[in-house]
């Protein structure tokens, strides 16, 4: 299963249950959020359960986020660090310190 698909399922599940690690919901509720049918959602939940991202219970009809799934959702929401590389400017484009300095910021 792709990371993107896993993240979509876990995000949708998180939107339903929030941050409560003890809260469960139906796979149908997640399927409705994703706009997929019940069978596809159950298959995704089973794969994610095997990957330890969610826990499936209630005879295969209920689901909650496992800790790894919760981390996947929260880590994806954090801004990614920049690569540290500066954007290359096209030839002839002035750099940051070229041009008007403005009235309120005199250079020393």
Secondary structure, 3 states (H helix, E strand, C coil): CCHHHHHHHHHHHHHHHCCCCCCCEEHHHHHHHHCCCHHHHHHHHHHHHHCCCEEEEHHHCEEEECHHHHHHHHHHHCCCCCCCCCCCCCCCCCCCCCCCCCCCCCCC
